[in-house]
Amino acid sequence: MRVEGRSEDPRELTPGEVVARILYTKSHFSRERKRPKPGAFNPSPYTELSGIHVTGLADPVIWEIARNTMRDHPGRNTIYARADVPVKQFLEQKLRAVLDDKPFKRHASVVGWPIIADQDQRKERWKEICLALSESPQVQLVLPQTPVVLRE
């Protein structure tokens, strides 16, 4: 039985959809340049990047979903910004965005990061991808009016 609004199976997001990367540290964006920094997109030590599928959602709804991502995660008590990334930008880097609804509804994983045997080469390639995402004019840095703080 399909539950309304939930994915039974993961599905690939299309180029016109948007994934928000939540930024829990000020070092992941430049307020002056109004840009996310490359580190905001680095999946290390994992091989996938977590985000929120935000296509069609109003800003307050996105921030509320983001607030709910902070629970049970040490170091995630404040959200300073988010980077809204059109899926097309991931595809241009040969990555894929998959809506999997795990561990929360609207969770998306960015997968397909190149696995290169040589650690230094992999690190360099991932840096290139992260830089391209951070510099893409289509990627938007969104700041809340005030930082979003986890309510007790």
DSSP file (Angstrom, degrees, kcal/mol; ACC not computed):
  #  RESIDUE AA STRUCTURE BP1 BP2  ACC     N-H-->O    O-->H-N    N-H-->O    O-->H-N    TCO  KAPPA ALPHA  PHI   PSI    X-CA   Y-CA   Z-CA
    1    1 A M              0   0    0      0, 0.0     2,-0.4     0, 0.0     0, 0.0   0.000 360.0 360.0 360.0 134.3    0.0    0.0    0.0
    2    2 A R        -     0   0    0      3,-0.0     2,-0.5     6,-0.0     5,-0.1  -0.736 360.0-142.9 -90.2 129.7    1.3    3.4   -0.9
    3    3 A V    >   -     0   0    0     -2,-0.4     3,-2.2     3,-0.1     5,-0.0  -0.805  33.0-103.6 -91.3 130.0    1.3    6.1    1.8
    4    4 A E  T 3  S+     0   0    0     -2,-0.5     3,-0.1     1,-0.3    -1,-0.1  -0.254 103.6  11.4 -56.0 130.4    0.5    9.5    0.3
    5    5 A G  T 3  S+     0   0    0      1,-0.2     2,-0.4   100,-0.0    -1,-0.3   0.411 107.0 103.1  84.6  -2.5    3.6   11.7    0.0
    6    6 A R    <   -     0   0    0     -3,-2.2     2,-0.5    99,-0.1    -1,-0.2  -0.885  69.6-125.2-114.8 145.8    6.0    8.9    0.7
    7    7 A S        -     0   0    0     -2,-0.4    -3,-0.0     1,-0.2     4,-0.0  -0.749  10.2-162.8 -87.5 130.4    8.2    7.1   -1.8
    8    8 A E  S    S+     0   0    0     -2,-0.5    -1,-0.2     1,-0.2     3,-0.0   0.910  84.8  17.1 -71.8 -43.3    7.8    3.3   -1.8
    9    9 A D  S    S-     0   0    0     -3,-0.1    -1,-0.2    90,-0.0    90,-0.1  -0.927  97.8 -93.5-125.8 150.2   11.1    3.0   -3.8
   10   10 A P        -     0   0    0      0, 0.0     2,-0.4     0, 0.0    90,-0.2  -0.313  44.1-161.6 -57.8 146.4   13.8    5.6   -4.2
   11   11 A R  E     -A   99   0A   0     88,-1.9    88,-3.0    -4,-0.0     2,-0.3  -0.994  19.8-114.4-134.0 143.4   13.4    7.6   -7.4
   12   12 A E  E     -A   98   0A   0     -2,-0.4    86,-0.2    86,-0.2     2,-0.2  -0.539  32.7-126.6 -73.0 136.2   15.8    9.7   -9.3
   13   13 A L        -     0   0    0     84,-3.2    84,-0.3    -2,-0.3    -1,-0.1  -0.533  24.5-119.5 -81.3 152.1   15.1   13.4   -9.3
   14   14 A T    >   -     0   0    0     -2,-0.2     3,-2.2     1,-0.1    73,-0.3  -0.473  27.2-100.7 -92.7 162.9   14.8   15.2  -12.6
   15   15 A P  T 3  S+     0   0    0      0, 0.0    73,-1.7     0, 0.0    74,-0.2   0.780 119.3  55.5 -54.2 -31.4   17.0   18.1  -13.8
   16   16 A G  T 3  S+     0   0    0     71,-0.2     2,-0.1    70,-0.1    -3,-0.0   0.523  91.1  92.3 -82.3  -4.7   14.3   20.7  -13.0
   17   17 A E    <   -     0   0    0     -3,-2.2    70,-3.1    38,-0.1    71,-0.4  -0.401  68.5-133.1 -87.4 168.5   13.9   19.6   -9.4
   18   18 A V  E     -B   86   0A   0     68,-0.3    36,-2.0    69,-0.1    37,-0.9  -0.963  12.4-164.7-129.5 138.5   15.8   21.2   -6.5
   19   19 A V  E     -BC  85  53A   0     66,-2.6    66,-3.2    -2,-0.4     2,-0.5  -0.980  14.7-146.0-118.7 132.2   17.8   19.7   -3.6
   20   20 A A  E     -BC  84  52A   0     32,-3.1    32,-2.2    -2,-0.4     2,-0.6  -0.854   2.9-153.0 -99.2 130.6   18.7   21.9   -0.6
   21   21 A R  E     -B   83   0A   0     62,-2.8    62,-2.6    -2,-0.5     2,-0.3  -0.916  19.7-136.6 -99.1 120.5   22.0   21.2    1.2
   22   22 A I  E     -B   82   0A   0     -2,-0.6     2,-0.7    60,-0.2    60,-0.2  -0.624  10.7-147.6 -83.7 134.0   21.6   22.4    4.8
   23   23 A L  E     +B   81   0A   0     58,-2.8    57,-2.4    -2,-0.3    58,-1.3  -0.892  20.9 174.5-109.7 111.9   24.6   24.3    6.2
   24   24 A Y        +     0   0    0     -2,-0.7     2,-0.4    55,-0.2    54,-0.2   0.399  65.6  55.0 -95.3   0.1   25.2   23.8    9.9
   25   25 A T  S >  S-     0   0    0      1,-0.1     3,-1.5    56,-0.1     4,-0.0  -0.994  73.0-135.2-138.0 143.2   28.5   25.8   10.1
   26   26 A K  G >  S+     0   0    0     -2,-0.4     3,-1.3     1,-0.3     5,-0.1   0.722 101.5  71.1 -66.6 -20.8   29.4   29.3    9.1
   27   27 A S  G 3  S+     0   0    0      1,-0.2    -1,-0.3     3,-0.1    12,-0.2   0.561  85.7  68.8 -74.7  -5.7   32.6   28.0    7.4
   28   28 A H  G <  S+     0   0    0     -3,-1.5     9,-2.8    11,-0.1     2,-0.3   0.356 104.7  32.7 -95.0   5.8   30.5   26.5    4.6
   29   29 A F  E <   -G   36   0B   0     -3,-1.3     2,-0.6     7,-0.3    -1,-0.0  -0.994  68.2-129.0-155.0 160.4   29.4   29.8    3.1
   30   30 A S  E  >> -G   35   0B   0      5,-3.1     5,-1.5    -2,-0.3     4,-1.4  -0.953  10.6-168.0-112.9 114.9   30.4   33.3    2.4
   31   31 A R  T  45S+     0   0    0     -2,-0.6    -1,-0.2     2,-0.2   112,-0.0   0.888  90.8  52.1 -65.7 -38.9   27.9   35.9    3.5
   32   32 A E  T  45S+     0   0    0      1,-0.2    -1,-0.2     2,-0.1    -2,-0.0   0.930 118.3  34.7 -64.7 -46.4   29.8   38.6    1.6
   33   33 A R  T  45S-     0   0    0      2,-0.2    -1,-0.2     1,-0.0    -2,-0.2   0.630 100.9-134.1 -83.0 -13.7   29.9   36.7   -1.7
   34   34 A K  T  <5 +     0   0    0     -4,-1.4   107,-0.6     1,-0.2    -3,-0.2   0.915  65.4 121.1  57.8  45.3   26.5   35.2   -1.1
   35   35 A R  E   < -G   30   0B   0     -5,-1.5    -5,-3.1   105,-0.1    -1,-0.2  -0.981  66.9-118.0-137.2 145.7   27.8   31.8   -2.1
   36   36 A P  E     -G   29   0B   0      0, 0.0    -7,-0.3     0, 0.0    -8,-0.1  -0.527  36.7-123.3 -72.0 153.5   28.2   28.4   -0.6
   37   37 A K    >   -     0   0    0     -9,-2.8     3,-1.9    -2,-0.2     4,-0.3  -0.619  23.9-105.8 -94.3 160.1   31.8   27.2   -0.2
   38   38 A P  G >  S+     0   0    0      0, 0.0     3,-2.1     0, 0.0     4,-0.4   0.849 116.3  65.8 -53.9 -36.9   33.1   24.0   -1.7
   39   39 A G  G >  S+     0   0    0      1,-0.3     3,-0.9   -12,-0.2   -11,-0.1   0.737  86.3  71.8 -59.6 -22.2   33.3   22.3    1.7
   40   40 A A  G <  S+     0   0    0     -3,-1.9    -1,-0.3   -12,-0.3    43,-0.1   0.728 103.9  40.5 -64.8 -20.4   29.5   22.5    1.9
   41   41 A F  G <  S+     0   0    0     -3,-2.1    -1,-0.2    -4,-0.3    -2,-0.2   0.396  82.7 117.1-110.2   1.5   29.3   19.8   -0.8
   42   42 A N    <   -     0   0    0     -3,-0.9     4,-0.1    -4,-0.4    85,-0.0  -0.600  44.3-166.6 -76.5 118.8   32.0   17.5    0.3
   43   43 A P    >   +     0   0    0      0, 0.0     3,-2.4     0, 0.0     5,-0.3   0.594  31.7 167.4 -82.0  -8.9   30.5   14.1    1.2
   44   44 A S  T 3   +     0   0    0      1,-0.4     3,-0.1     3,-0.1    -2,-0.0  -0.155  60.2  23.7 -51.7 139.5   33.7   12.8    3.0
   45   45 A P  T 3  S+     0   0    0      0, 0.0    -1,-0.4     0, 0.0     2,-0.1  -0.965 126.2  55.2 -89.7  10.3   34.0   10.4    4.7
   46   46 A Y  S <  S-     0   0    0     -3,-2.4     3,-0.0     2,-0.2     0, 0.0  -0.320  75.6-128.9 -94.7 179.1   30.9    9.0    3.0
   47   47 A T  S    S+     0   0    0     -2,-0.1    66,-0.7    -3,-0.1    65,-0.4   0.130  87.6  55.6-115.6  18.5   30.2    8.5   -0.7
   48   48 A E  S    S-     0   0    0     -5,-0.3     2,-0.4    63,-0.1    63,-0.2  -0.988  70.7-137.0-146.5 155.7   26.9   10.3   -0.8
   49   49 A L  E     - D   0 110A   0     61,-1.9    61,-3.0    -2,-0.3     2,-0.3  -0.930  19.4-135.1-115.2 132.8   25.7   13.7    0.2
   50   50 A S  E     + D   0 109A   0     -2,-0.4     2,-0.3    59,-0.2   -28,-0.2  -0.625  35.6 146.8 -89.3 146.6   22.4   14.3    2.1
   51   51 A G  E     - D   0 108A   0     57,-2.1    57,-2.5    -2,-0.3     2,-0.4  -0.907  43.2-100.2-157.6-175.0   19.9   17.0    1.2
   52   52 A I  E     -CD  20 107A   0    -32,-2.2   -32,-3.1    -2,-0.3     2,-0.8  -0.978  26.2-128.1-121.6 130.3   16.2   17.8    1.2
   53   53 A H  E     +C   19   0A   0     53,-3.3   -34,-0.2    -2,-0.4   -36,-0.0  -0.690  37.6 168.8 -75.3 110.2   14.1   17.6   -1.9
   54   54 A V    >   +     0   0    0    -36,-2.0     3,-2.4    -2,-0.8   -35,-0.2   0.352  16.3 140.7-112.0   4.5   12.5   21.1   -1.9
   55   55 A T  T 3  S+     0   0    0    -37,-0.9     3,-0.1     1,-0.3   -38,-0.1  -0.259  80.8   3.9 -52.9 125.9   10.9   21.4   -5.2
   56   56 A G  T 3  S+     0   0    0      1,-0.2     2,-0.3     0, 0.0    -1,-0.3   0.484  99.8 128.7  80.2   3.0    7.5   23.2   -4.8
   57   57 A L    <   -     0   0    0     -3,-2.4    -1,-0.2     1,-0.0     2,-0.1  -0.706  57.9-122.0 -96.1 144.8    7.9   24.0   -1.1
   58   58 A A    >>  -     0   0    0     -2,-0.3     4,-2.0    -3,-0.1     3,-0.6  -0.470  31.6-107.7 -76.1 153.8    7.5   27.4    0.5
   59   59 A D  H 3> S+     0   0    0      1,-0.2     4,-2.4     2,-0.2     5,-0.2   0.884 116.9  52.4 -51.5 -49.2   10.5   28.8    2.4
   60   60 A P  H 3> S+     0   0    0      0, 0.0     4,-1.8     0, 0.0    -1,-0.2   0.867 109.5  51.1 -60.3 -33.8    9.0   28.3    5.9
   61   61 A V  H <> S+     0   0    0     -3,-0.6     4,-2.4     2,-0.2    -2,-0.2   0.907 108.8  51.0 -68.1 -41.4    8.2   24.6    5.1
   62   62 A I  H  X S+     0   0    0     -4,-2.0     4,-2.6     1,-0.2    -1,-0.2   0.934 110.4  48.7 -61.3 -46.2   11.8   24.1    4.0
   63   63 A W  H  X S+     0   0    0     -4,-2.4     4,-2.6     1,-0.2    -1,-0.2   0.868 110.2  51.9 -64.3 -34.9   13.2   25.6    7.2
   64   64 A E  H  X S+     0   0    0     -4,-1.8     4,-1.8    -5,-0.2    -1,-0.2   0.918 110.3  47.3 -68.6 -41.8   10.9   23.5    9.3
   65   65 A I  H  X S+     0   0    0     -4,-2.4     4,-0.8     1,-0.2    -2,-0.2   0.932 112.7  50.9 -61.1 -44.0   12.0   20.3    7.6
   66   66 A A  H >< S+     0   0    0     -4,-2.6     3,-1.1     1,-0.2     4,-0.5   0.911 106.2  54.4 -59.8 -43.1   15.6   21.4    8.0
   67   67 A R  H >< S+     0   0    0     -4,-2.6     3,-1.4     1,-0.3     4,-0.3   0.894 104.9  54.7 -57.8 -39.8   15.0   22.0   11.7
   68   68 A N  H >< S+     0   0    0     -4,-1.8     3,-0.7     1,-0.3    -1,-0.3   0.704  96.2  66.3 -69.7 -18.3   13.8   18.5   12.0
   69   69 A T  T << S+     0   0    0     -3,-1.1    -1,-0.3    -4,-0.8    -2,-0.2   0.663  89.8  68.2 -73.7 -14.5   17.1   17.2   10.5
   70   70 A M  T X  S+     0   0    0     -3,-1.4     3,-1.4    -4,-0.5     6,-0.2   0.710  72.1 110.5 -79.9 -19.7   18.9   18.4   13.6
   71   71 A R  T <  S+     0   0    0     -3,-0.7     6,-0.0    -4,-0.3    -3,-0.0  -0.262  87.7   3.5 -62.6 139.1   17.5   16.0   16.1
   72   72 A D  T 3  S+     0   0    0      1,-0.1    -1,-0.3     4,-0.0    -2,-0.1   0.734 100.7 115.2  61.4  26.1   19.8   13.3   17.4
   73   73 A H    X   -     0   0    0     -3,-1.4     3,-2.1     3,-0.2    -1,-0.1  -0.923  63.8-133.6-127.7 108.2   22.8   14.7   15.6
   74   74 A P  T 3  S+     0   0    0      0, 0.0     3,-0.0     0, 0.0    -3,-0.0  -0.296  93.1  21.8 -56.5 138.6   25.7   16.1   17.7
   75   75 A G  T 3  S+     0   0    0      1,-0.1     2,-0.9     2,-0.0     3,-0.3   0.346  96.4 104.6  85.3  -7.9   26.9   19.4   16.4
   76   76 A R    <   +     0   0    0     -3,-2.1    -3,-0.2    -6,-0.2     3,-0.1  -0.626  35.1 114.5-106.0  73.8   23.6   20.1   14.6
   77   77 A N  S    S+     0   0    0     -2,-0.9    73,-2.2     1,-0.3     2,-0.4   0.497  73.2  40.8-116.1  -7.1   22.0   22.6   16.9
   78   78 A T  E     -H  149   0C   0     -3,-0.3     2,-0.5    71,-0.2    -1,-0.3  -0.998  60.1-155.5-142.6 137.4   22.0   25.6   14.5
   79   79 A I  E     +H  148   0C   0     69,-2.9    69,-2.3    -2,-0.4   -55,-0.2  -0.960  12.9 176.5-109.8 124.4   21.3   26.1   10.8
   80   80 A Y        -     0   0    0    -57,-2.4     2,-0.3    -2,-0.5   -56,-0.2   0.726  61.2 -28.4 -98.0 -26.2   23.0   29.1    9.3
   81   81 A A  E     -B   23   0A   0    -58,-1.3   -58,-2.8    62,-0.2     2,-0.3  -0.964  51.4-130.9-169.8 178.0   22.0   28.7    5.7
   82   82 A R  E     -BE  22 142A   0     60,-1.9    60,-3.1    -2,-0.3     2,-0.6  -0.983  12.3-137.3-144.5 156.0   21.1   26.4    2.9
   83   83 A A  E     -BE  21 141A   0    -62,-2.6   -62,-2.8    -2,-0.3     2,-0.7  -0.966  15.8-151.0-114.4 116.9   22.3   25.9   -0.7
   84   84 A D  E     -BE  20 140A   0     56,-3.1    56,-2.2    -2,-0.6   -64,-0.2  -0.792  18.3-171.3 -90.0 117.1   19.5   25.3   -3.2
   85   85 A V  E     -B   19   0A   0    -66,-3.2   -66,-2.6    -2,-0.7     2,-0.1  -0.931  21.1-133.9-116.3 116.0   20.9   23.2   -6.0
   86   86 A P  E >>  -B   18   0A   0      0, 0.0     3,-2.0     0, 0.0     4,-0.8  -0.480  24.9-124.9 -61.5 136.5   19.0   22.4   -9.2
   87   87 A V  H 3> S+     0   0    0    -70,-3.1     4,-2.5   -73,-0.3     3,-0.5   0.816 108.2  71.3 -54.5 -31.5   19.4   18.7   -9.9
   88   88 A K  H 3> S+     0   0    0    -73,-1.7     4,-2.1   -71,-0.4    -1,-0.3   0.848  92.5  56.7 -54.1 -34.9   20.7   19.7  -13.3
   89   89 A Q  H <> S+     0   0    0     -3,-2.0     4,-0.7     2,-0.2    -1,-0.2   0.883 107.3  47.1 -67.5 -37.7   23.9   20.9  -11.6
   90   90 A F  H ><>S+     0   0    0     -4,-0.8     5,-2.5    -3,-0.5     3,-1.1   0.929 110.9  52.5 -65.5 -44.2   24.5   17.5  -10.0
   91   91 A L  H ><5S+     0   0    0     -4,-2.5     3,-2.0     1,-0.3    -2,-0.2   0.872 102.3  58.6 -60.7 -37.0   23.9   15.8  -13.3
   92   92 A E  H 3<5S+     0   0    0     -4,-2.1    -1,-0.3     1,-0.3    -2,-0.2   0.757 106.3  49.4 -64.1 -22.4   26.5   18.1  -15.0
   93   93 A Q  T <<5S-     0   0    0     -3,-1.1    -1,-0.3    -4,-0.7    -2,-0.2   0.239 123.8-108.1 -97.0  12.0   29.0   16.7  -12.5
   94   94 A K  T < 5S+     0   0    0     -3,-2.0     2,-0.3     1,-0.3    -3,-0.2   0.798  80.8 127.3  64.0  31.2   27.9   13.1  -13.3
   95   95 A L      < -     0   0    0     -5,-2.5     2,-0.4    -8,-0.1    -1,-0.3  -0.710  49.1-141.8-107.3 164.9   26.2   12.8  -10.0
   96   96 A R  E     - F   0 111A   0     15,-2.8    15,-2.9    -2,-0.3     2,-0.5  -0.973   3.0-143.0-128.5 144.3   22.6   11.7   -9.4
   97   97 A A  E     - F   0 110A   0     -2,-0.4   -84,-3.2   -84,-0.3     2,-0.5  -0.939  20.7-169.1-107.2 125.2   20.0   13.0   -6.8
   98   98 A V  E     -AF  12 109A   0     11,-2.9    11,-2.7    -2,-0.5     2,-0.7  -0.960  18.6-141.3-121.0 123.6   17.8   10.2   -5.4
   99   99 A L  E     +AF  11 108A   0    -88,-3.0   -88,-1.9    -2,-0.5     9,-0.2  -0.737  36.2 155.8 -80.1 114.8   14.7   10.8   -3.3
  100  100 A D        -     0   0    0      7,-2.0     8,-0.2    -2,-0.7    -1,-0.2   0.517  41.8-140.2-120.6  -9.2   14.8    8.1   -0.7
  101  101 A D        +     0   0    0      6,-1.8     7,-0.1     1,-0.1    -2,-0.1   0.707  50.1 154.4  56.8  21.5   12.7    9.5    2.2
  102  102 A K        +     0   0    0      5,-0.2    -1,-0.1     1,-0.2    -2,-0.1  -0.992  63.9   4.3-130.8 125.7   15.2    8.0    4.6
  103  103 A P  S    S+     0   0    0      0, 0.0     2,-0.3     0, 0.0    -1,-0.2  -0.977 142.5   6.3 -91.5   3.6   15.8    8.9    7.4
  104  104 A F  S >  S-     0   0    0    -35,-0.0     3,-1.9     0, 0.0    -4,-0.1  -0.967  90.2 -79.2-143.2 160.8   13.1   11.5    7.0
  105  105 A K  T 3  S+     0   0    0     -2,-0.3     3,-0.1     1,-0.3   -99,-0.1  -0.363 116.7  19.1 -59.8 134.8   10.4   12.4    4.4
  106  106 A R  T 3  S+     0   0    0      1,-0.3   -53,-3.3  -101,-0.2    -1,-0.3   0.488  86.3 151.2  79.7   9.0   11.8   14.4    1.4
  107  107 A H  E <   -D   52   0A   0     -3,-1.9    -7,-2.0   -55,-0.2    -6,-1.8  -0.501  25.0-167.6 -67.9 137.0   15.4   13.2    2.2
  108  108 A A  E     -DF  51  99A   0    -57,-2.5   -57,-2.1    -9,-0.2     2,-0.5  -0.976  10.3-151.0-127.2 142.9   17.5   13.1   -1.0
  109  109 A S  E     -DF  50  98A   0    -11,-2.7   -11,-2.9    -2,-0.4     2,-0.7  -0.943   8.6-145.4-112.5 133.3   20.9   11.5   -1.4
  110  110 A V  E     +DF  49  97A   0    -61,-3.0   -61,-1.9    -2,-0.5   -13,-0.2  -0.886  35.6 170.8 -97.6 114.3   23.4   12.8   -4.0
  111  111 A V  E     + F   0  96A   0    -15,-2.9   -15,-2.8    -2,-0.7   -63,-0.1  -0.651  37.2  72.8-121.7 172.2   25.2    9.7   -5.2
  112  112 A G        +     0   0    0    -65,-0.4    -1,-0.1     1,-0.3   -64,-0.1   0.590  51.9 165.9  97.7  12.6   27.6    8.7   -8.0
  113  113 A W        -     0   0    0    -66,-0.7    -1,-0.3    -3,-0.2     2,-0.1  -0.408  49.6 -98.4 -60.2 134.3   30.7   10.3   -6.5
  114  114 A P        -     0   0    0      0, 0.0     2,-0.8     0, 0.0    -1,-0.1  -0.325  30.0-147.2 -62.5 130.4   33.7    8.9   -8.4
  115  115 A I        +     0   0    0     -3,-0.1     2,-0.5    -2,-0.1     3,-0.1  -0.878  23.2 178.2 -98.3 109.2   35.4    6.1   -6.6
  116  116 A I        -     0   0    0     -2,-0.8     6,-0.2     1,-0.1     7,-0.1  -0.950  29.7-139.7-116.2 130.3   39.1    6.3   -7.5
  117  117 A A  S    S+     0   0    0     -2,-0.5     2,-0.6     4,-0.1    -1,-0.1   0.888  88.3  75.9 -57.9 -43.3   41.6    3.9   -6.0
  118  118 A D  S  > S-     0   0    0      1,-0.2     4,-2.6    -3,-0.1     5,-0.2  -0.613  75.0-151.9 -74.4 115.2   44.2    6.5   -5.5
  119  119 A Q  H  > S+     0   0    0     -2,-0.6     4,-2.8     1,-0.2     5,-0.2   0.874  93.4  51.0 -56.6 -42.0   43.1    8.5   -2.4
  120  120 A D  H  > S+     0   0    0      2,-0.2     4,-2.3     1,-0.2    -1,-0.2   0.909 111.1  47.5 -65.8 -41.1   44.8   11.7   -3.5
  121  121 A Q  H  > S+     0   0    0      2,-0.2     4,-2.6     1,-0.2    -2,-0.2   0.911 113.2  48.8 -65.5 -41.4   43.3   11.5   -7.0
  122  122 A R  H  X S+     0   0    0     -4,-2.6     4,-2.9    -6,-0.2     5,-0.2   0.942 111.3  49.5 -62.5 -46.7   39.8   10.9   -5.5
  123  123 A K  H  X S+     0   0    0     -4,-2.8     4,-2.1     1,-0.2    -1,-0.2   0.905 112.4  48.3 -58.6 -42.5   40.2   13.8   -3.1
  124  124 A E  H  X S+     0   0    0     -4,-2.3     4,-1.9     2,-0.2    -1,-0.2   0.907 112.3  48.1 -65.2 -43.0   41.3   16.1   -5.9
  125  125 A R  H  X S+     0   0    0     -4,-2.6     4,-2.1     1,-0.2    -2,-0.2   0.915 111.5  49.9 -65.1 -43.0   38.4   15.0   -8.2
  126  126 A W  H  X S+     0   0    0     -4,-2.9     4,-2.7     1,-0.2    -1,-0.2   0.890 108.3  53.5 -63.7 -38.3   35.9   15.5   -5.4
  127  127 A K  H  X S+     0   0    0     -4,-2.1     4,-2.6    -5,-0.2    -1,-0.2   0.907 107.3  51.8 -60.7 -41.6   37.3   19.0   -4.7
  128  128 A E  H  X S+     0   0    0     -4,-1.9     4,-2.4     2,-0.2    -2,-0.2   0.918 111.0  47.2 -60.9 -43.9   36.8   19.9   -8.4
  129  129 A I  H  X S+     0   0    0     -4,-2.1     4,-2.3     2,-0.2    -2,-0.2   0.939 112.8  48.7 -62.7 -47.4   33.2   18.7   -8.2
  130  130 A C  H  X S+     0   0    0     -4,-2.7     4,-2.4     1,-0.2    -2,-0.2   0.883 111.6  49.9 -61.6 -40.0   32.6   20.7   -4.9
  131  131 A L  H  X S+     0   0    0     -4,-2.6     4,-2.0     2,-0.2    -1,-0.2   0.927 109.6  50.9 -64.7 -45.0   34.2   23.8   -6.4
  132  132 A A  H  X S+     0   0    0     -4,-2.4     4,-0.9     1,-0.2    -2,-0.2   0.909 112.6  46.5 -60.2 -42.6   32.0   23.6   -9.5
  133  133 A L  H >< S+     0   0    0     -4,-2.3     3,-0.5     1,-0.2    -1,-0.2   0.923 112.4  49.7 -64.7 -44.2   28.8   23.2   -7.4
  134  134 A S  H 3< S+     0   0    0     -4,-2.4    -1,-0.2     1,-0.2    -2,-0.2   0.808 115.7  43.1 -67.3 -28.3   29.8   26.1   -5.2
  135  135 A E  H 3< S+     0   0    0     -4,-2.0    -1,-0.2    -5,-0.2    -2,-0.2   0.549  83.0 117.4 -94.8  -8.4   30.6   28.4   -8.1
  136  136 A S    X<  -     0   0    0     -4,-0.9     3,-1.3    -3,-0.5   -47,-0.0  -0.410  61.2-143.9 -62.9 127.1   27.6   27.5  -10.2
  137  137 A P  T 3  S+     0   0    0      0, 0.0    -1,-0.2     0, 0.0    -4,-0.0   0.734  99.4  62.2 -63.6 -20.3   25.4   30.6  -10.7
  138  138 A Q  T 3  S+     0   0    0      2,-0.1     2,-0.5   -52,-0.1    -2,-0.1   0.695  84.4  88.3 -78.8 -17.8   22.3   28.4  -10.6
  139  139 A V    <   -     0   0    0     -3,-1.3     2,-0.5    -6,-0.2   -54,-0.2  -0.711  69.8-155.6 -83.2 125.6   23.1   27.3   -7.0
  140  140 A Q  E     -E   84   0A   0    -56,-2.2   -56,-3.1    -2,-0.5     2,-0.5  -0.883  11.0-143.8-110.1 130.2   21.5   29.7   -4.6
  141  141 A L  E     -E   83   0A   0   -107,-0.6     2,-0.5    -2,-0.5   -58,-0.2  -0.798  21.0-165.5 -85.3 128.1   22.6   30.5   -1.1
  142  142 A V  E     -E   82   0A   0    -60,-3.1   -60,-1.9    -2,-0.5    -2,-0.0  -0.973   2.6-164.2-120.8 123.4   19.5   31.1    1.1
  143  143 A L        -     0   0    0     -2,-0.5   -62,-0.2   -62,-0.2     2,-0.1  -0.880  17.4-130.0-106.0 135.2   19.9   32.7    4.6
  144  144 A P        -     0   0    0      0, 0.0     4,-0.0     0, 0.0   -62,-0.0  -0.391  31.0-107.7 -72.6 162.7   17.1   32.5    7.2
  145  145 A Q  S    S+     0   0    0      1,-0.2    -2,-0.0    -2,-0.1     3,-0.0   0.910 106.8   2.6 -57.6 -41.7   16.2   35.9    8.8
  146  146 A T  S    S-     0   0    0      3,-0.0    -1,-0.2    -3,-0.0     3,-0.0  -0.959 104.8 -78.1-136.2 155.0   17.9   34.6   11.9
  147  147 A P        -     0   0    0      0, 0.0     2,-0.6     0, 0.0   -67,-0.2  -0.216  48.3-116.4 -54.2 143.7   19.8   31.3   12.4
  148  148 A V  E     -H   79   0C   0    -69,-2.3   -69,-2.9   -67,-0.0     2,-0.4  -0.746  35.8-163.8 -85.5 119.7   17.5   28.3   12.9
  149  149 A V  E     -H   78   0C   0     -2,-0.6     2,-0.2   -71,-0.2   -71,-0.2  -0.862  24.3-107.8-111.9 140.2   18.1   26.9   16.4
  150  150 A L        -     0   0    0    -73,-2.2     2,-0.4    -2,-0.4   -82,-0.1  -0.452  33.2-137.2 -64.6 126.7   17.0   23.5   17.6
  151  151 A R              0   0    0     -2,-0.2    -1,-0.1     1,-0.1     0, 0.0  -0.688 360.0 360.0 -85.0 138.9   14.1   23.9   20.1
  152  152 A E              0   0    0     -2,-0.4    -1,-0.1     0, 0.0    -2,-0.1   0.468 360.0 360.0 -76.5 360.0   14.3   21.7   23.1
